[in-house]
Amino acid sequence: MKIPMLDLSEQYKTLREDILGVLDEVMTSSQFILGSNVKKLESSIAEYCNVKHGVGVANGSDALHISLMACGVKEGDEVITTPFTFFATAGAIARCNATPVFVDIDPVTFNIDANQIEDKITAKTKAIIPVHLYGQMADMTKINEIAKAHNLYVIEDAAQAIGATHRGHHVGELGDTATLSFFPTKNLGAYGDAGMVVTNNDDLMEKMRVIRVHGSKPKYHHHVLGYNSRIDEMQAAILNVKFPHLDEWGKKRRKIASRYTEMLTGKVAGQLITPVESKDSYHVFHQYTIRVEKRDELQNHLKENGISTMIYYPVPLHLQPVFSDLGYKEGDFPQTEKAVKEAISLPMFPELKEEQQQYVVDSIVKFFQ
Ligand SMILES: *Cc1c(COP(=O)(O)O)cnc(C)c1O
């Protein structure tokens, strides 16, 4: 049996007619940039997240960058985030010429350890970017308490977590902004690059709308420096077709996750650690990530058995060569460095079948025998 990490083709089969239909409409209308599909997507996603505004941008990385720009983050400022995330989180900070300041993770959730944030706050700190890794929100209650006490912005990197909640609140409800990615592999994936910022803040929304069109307002008059970062009509049209299915796909992901946990717990207890959903969380399982000491050996064994897995992420951001100037060294973030060696994500997508899961689990059990 061959089991991919992710298979988008099954989903396309069920949506093909609708998607081809809306693409034809876009091309027939010849309205390609910031038209009715983008408007519709912005309002449906904002409503879904229970916030006032959605601002469609070119991708999730720009959603972070534009959020930081709208918050006025600039050279000399510091922004606190986690080193256990995709590069874009810290890349966006550096693109503002600000300094990423890392804080270690909570080993249970893999998210930033809110208890360690306050130690890193200085007079230069402007914002905190918690990342809701693997589909589970960070401890937004604690993070917001700290942000409030120190007058900091909170930008939620929710690229992996649309649909997740913390104490019943969606991404974007608790932060100043939340950034979404519609990269094809994300829980709500476009057929190309796309992203969005959601926010309740009218002022930030207005700034972000201007930044994404070169700072142009009124048209051809530029008071701030922006750039070109828009979600295009074709991607928005595709996402409008996919969006109504998001919750049902999320439920399937959760079912697959609990099945994995059930199957693994009985058989290889003590050999590996399955994901933990915190009591405050509704986890949408963008990834199902386990911890194993002999991680690389397990990955090779699964590969030999036709099973794809992924390591998110093999190098922590504080040890990335591009950030060597920041002066971090091995040993600075023990929990992150341990997770980097132990975390492995198993095949996860809504269409994954029970017998495929059984094969994955059987192969894992065989490895430990
Ligand atoms: C995917 C991702 C991004 C970047 O999104 P793009 O749309 O690929 O630019 C940012 N942060 C995290 C945590 C991600 O997983």
PDBQT file of the ligand as one rigid body, heavy atoms in Angstrom, charges set to zero:
ROOT
HETATM    1  C1  LIG A 401       2.015  28.173   5.654  1.00  0.00    +0.000 C 
HETATM    2  C2  LIG A 401       2.464  29.011   6.766  1.00  0.00    +0.000 A 
HETATM    3  C3  LIG A 401       2.798  30.376   6.593  1.00  0.00    +0.000 A 
HETATM    4  C4  LIG A 401       2.949  31.025   5.254  1.00  0.00    +0.000 C 
HETATM    5  O1  LIG A 401       1.887  30.953   4.409  1.00  0.00    +0.000 OA
HETATM    6  P1  LIG A 401       2.137  31.107   2.827  1.00  0.00    +0.000 P 
HETATM    7  O2  LIG A 401       0.740  31.239   2.313  1.00  0.00    +0.000 OA
HETATM    8  O3  LIG A 401       2.814  29.868   2.359  1.00  0.00    +0.000 OA
HETATM    9  O4  LIG A 401       2.947  32.316   2.601  1.00  0.00    +0.000 OA
HETATM   10  C5  LIG A 401       3.099  31.121   7.716  1.00  0.00    +0.000 A 
HETATM   11  N1  LIG A 401       3.113  30.579   8.937  1.00  0.00    +0.000 NA
HETATM   12  C6  LIG A 401       2.825  29.284   9.142  1.00  0.00    +0.000 A 
HETATM   13  C7  LIG A 401       2.844  28.751  10.535  1.00  0.00    +0.000 C 
HETATM   14  C8  LIG A 401       2.505  28.446   8.074  1.00  0.00    +0.000 A 
HETATM   15  O5  LIG A 401       2.242  27.160   8.287  1.00  0.00    +0.000 OA
ENDROOT
TORSDOF 0
